[in-house]
C-alpha cells in the first residue's frame, strides 16, 4: 500500500515537470521534503515498477504517425498465450491486451497499430493476421480523437 | 531519403529494440532534437540538474537543452514530461468501453463521457460500436456506476465493458533515431 508521502509525490509527478534549472527542488518544496529525499523516492518508485517510466510523452501525430487503428482478434482460448506474445512482437504494435469477452463481443485480443495512413494500418493488420493465422478480426480505425489525457490518480 | 526508404531503414535499424520509429522530418526537428527526444523519453535524468546532465550527454549547454525542450513542447511534439505509473500497482482499475451511439447523438454522448476526469481516452471508430473510451478509476465498482450514469443520462443502452485480463505489451517510447 502507498503511504501519504508517496501519494503526494505521485500527485506532483503525474503532471508536468517544471522547465527550470532545478525542477525537483520546485516539486520537493511543494511536497515538503528535501530535493535529495524526493530524488531517492522517485528512484525507488521506479525500481519497484510503480513508476513505469519517467520522461517525455510525445504526440503520435507530430512524431510522424498519421494513422492508428485498434484491431480486435478472435483467438481460441488455448492459443492466446502464444498469439498474444507473437502480436506483441510486431514493432508496429504499441499495445496488446487480452480482454474480457461478453455475450455481444467475442473478440478477446486487442492490439493498437500505428502507420502512415489507413491503408498502411490495414496492411499491417493483414500481415499480423497471416502470421498469427487468425482470420476473424475487426479493424477499428481511429477516425477522431475526442480525448487523450494522462490519468490523475491522487 | 524518401519517406518509404527512410521508414524501412529506420525499422530495420531498430528492429531488435522493437520500437516504433516515427518520422519527424519536415517538422523543424534537427539531429540534436531527435537525440534529445530519444533520451528524454526513456532515460530522463532523475537528478538535481537534469537539463545540465542532458546537455553533457548531447554536448550542449543546460540553457540550450531547456530552450529546445520548451520549443518542442510549444510546437506540439512533446505532450508532457512527467511520470507514467502502473495503474494496477497503484490499486486502480482500468477498462475499455465501447458504445453503439446513433450519429445524431454522438456529440451529446461524447460530452457526457468526457465530463468524467476518470475517462482518459475517447475515440470515434468506424464500426457499429463507434465510440471507444477508457477509464482509470479507484475500483471497478466506481466504473460500473459511471457507466450506469452515462446510460441513464444519454439513453445509449449498449455499452460494452471490456477490462484487460492480461497485458502483453505497453509501448510508450518512440525511437526517433
Contacts between the chains, C-beta under 8 A, distances in Angstrom:
chain1	res1	chain2	res2	distance
A	1	B	91	7.6
A	2	B	90	6.9
A	2	B	91	7.6
A	10	B	83	7.1
A	10	B	85	6.4
A	10	B	90	7.2
A	13	B	82	5.7
A	13	B	83	3.5
A	13	B	85	7.9
A	14	B	82	6.3
A	14	B	83	6.0
A	14	B	85	7.0
A	15	B	82	5.8
A	16	B	80	5.7
A	16	B	81	6.3
A	16	B	82	5.7
A	17	B	81	4.5
A	17	B	82	5.5
A	19	B	66	6.0
A	19	B	69	6.2
A	19	B	70	5.8
A	19	B	73	7.7
A	19	B	81	7.9
A	21	B	49	6.5
A	21	B	51	6.7
A	21	B	52	7.5
A	21	B	62	6.6
A	21	B	66	7.5
A	22	B	48	6.1
A	22	B	49	6.4
A	23	B	50	6.6
A	24	B	46	7.6
A	24	B	47	7.9
A	24	B	48	6.7
A	24	B	50	7.7
A	25	B	48	7.6
A	35	B	48	6.3
A	39	B	46	5.8
A	39	B	47	6.7
A	39	B	48	7.1
A	42	B	46	5.1
A	42	B	83	7.8
A	43	B	46	5.8
A	45	B	83	7.9
A	46	B	46	7.4
A	48	B	89	7.7
A	49	B	86	6.0
A	49	B	89	6.3
A	50	B	85	6.2
A	50	B	86	5.9
A	50	B	89	4.8
A	50	B	90	6.6
A	51	B	83	5.2
A	51	B	84	7.4
A	51	B	85	5.9
A	51	B	86	7.8
A	52	B	84	5.0
A	52	B	85	6.2
A	52	B	86	4.9
A	52	B	170	7.6
A	52	B	172	7.4
A	53	B	42	7.2
A	53	B	83	7.4
A	53	B	84	4.5
A	53	B	172	5.7
A	53	B	173	7.7
A	54	B	44	5.5
A	54	B	46	6.2
A	54	B	82	7.3
A	54	B	83	5.1
A	54	B	84	7.4
A	55	B	40	5.2
A	55	B	41	5.1
A	55	B	42	6.3
A	55	B	43	7.1
A	55	B	44	3.6
A	55	B	81	6.5
A	56	B	37	6.7
A	56	B	40	4.3
A	56	B	41	5.1
A	56	B	44	6.8
A	56	B	69	8.0
A	56	B	78	5.1
A	56	B	79	7.8
A	56	B	80	7.2
A	56	B	81	4.9
A	57	B	41	7.6
A	57	B	78	7.4
A	57	B	79	4.6
A	57	B	80	4.8
A	57	B	81	7.6
A	57	B	82	7.7
A	57	B	84	7.1
A	57	B	172	7.0
A	58	B	22	7.9
A	58	B	37	6.8
A	58	B	41	7.0
A	58	B	77	6.1
A	58	B	78	6.0
A	58	B	79	6.1
A	58	B	174	5.6
A	59	B	76	5.7
A	59	B	77	6.3
A	59	B	78	7.7
A	59	B	79	5.2
A	60	B	22	7.3
A	60	B	174	7.7
A	62	B	24	7.4
A	62	B	27	6.4
A	62	B	75	7.4
A	62	B	76	5.2
A	62	B	77	4.7
A	63	B	22	4.0
A	63	B	24	6.0
A	63	B	77	6.7
A	63	B	174	5.2
A	63	B	176	7.1
A	64	B	22	3.2
A	64	B	23	3.5
A	64	B	24	5.5
A	64	B	25	8.0
A	65	B	20	7.5
A	65	B	22	5.4
A	70	B	123	7.9
A	70	B	125	6.7
A	70	B	132	6.9
A	80	B	166	7.8
A	84	B	166	6.9
A	84	B	168	4.2
A	85	B	168	6.2
A	87	B	168	7.0
A	88	B	168	4.1
A	88	B	169	3.7
A	89	B	18	6.7
A	91	B	11	6.3
A	91	B	14	7.6
A	91	B	15	6.5
A	91	B	18	5.2
A	91	B	19	6.6
A	91	B	20	5.9
A	91	B	21	7.6
A	92	B	20	6.4
A	93	B	169	6.4
A	93	B	171	7.6
A	94	B	20	6.1
A	94	B	169	7.4
A	94	B	170	7.8
A	94	B	171	4.3
A	95	B	169	6.0
A	95	B	170	5.7
A	95	B	171	6.8
A	96	B	167	7.7
A	96	B	168	3.9
A	96	B	169	4.1
A	97	B	164	4.2
A	97	B	165	8.0
A	97	B	166	6.7
A	97	B	167	5.6
A	97	B	168	6.6
A	98	B	164	6.7
A	98	B	165	5.2
A	98	B	166	4.0
A	98	B	168	7.1
A	99	B	96	6.5
A	99	B	162	4.4
A	99	B	163	6.6
A	99	B	164	5.4
A	99	B	165	6.5
A	100	B	161	7.8
A	100	B	162	5.8
A	100	B	163	5.4
A	100	B	164	7.9
A	100	B	165	5.7
A	101	B	162	8.0
A	102	B	160	5.7
A	102	B	161	7.6
A	102	B	162	7.2
A	104	B	158	7.5
A	104	B	160	6.6
A	105	B	98	7.3
A	105	B	129	7.9
A	105	B	160	5.2
A	105	B	162	6.6
A	110	B	96	7.3
A	110	B	162	7.9
A	114	B	20	5.7
A	114	B	22	7.9
A	116	B	3	7.7
A	116	B	7	7.5
A	138	B	127	6.3
A	140	B	125	4.2
A	140	B	126	6.9
A	140	B	127	5.3
A	140	B	132	7.1
A	141	B	125	6.4
A	141	B	126	5.3
A	142	B	123	4.9
A	142	B	124	7.5
A	142	B	125	6.2
A	143	B	123	7.5
A	143	B	124	4.5
A	143	B	125	6.2
A	143	B	126	5.8
A	144	B	123	6.7
A	144	B	124	4.0
A	145	B	122	7.6
A	145	B	123	5.8
A	146	B	110	4.9
A	146	B	113	7.9
A	146	B	114	6.2
A	146	B	122	4.0
A	146	B	123	6.5
A	146	B	124	6.7
A	146	B	131	7.9
A	146	B	133	7.8
A	147	B	114	5.0
A	147	B	119	6.3
A	147	B	120	7.2
A	147	B	121	6.1
A	147	B	122	3.9
A	147	B	133	7.3
A	148	B	120	7.3
A	148	B	121	5.4
A	148	B	122	7.8
A	149	B	120	5.3
A	149	B	121	7.8
A	150	B	80	6.3
A	150	B	82	7.2
A	150	B	84	7.4
A	150	B	120	7.0
A	151	B	85	7.5
A	151	B	87	6.5
A	151	B	92	7.5
A	151	B	118	7.8
A	151	B	120	5.3
A	151	B	136	3.9
A	152	B	117	5.9
A	153	B	85	6.6
A	153	B	87	7.7
A	153	B	90	5.6
A	153	B	92	6.6
A	153	B	136	7.8
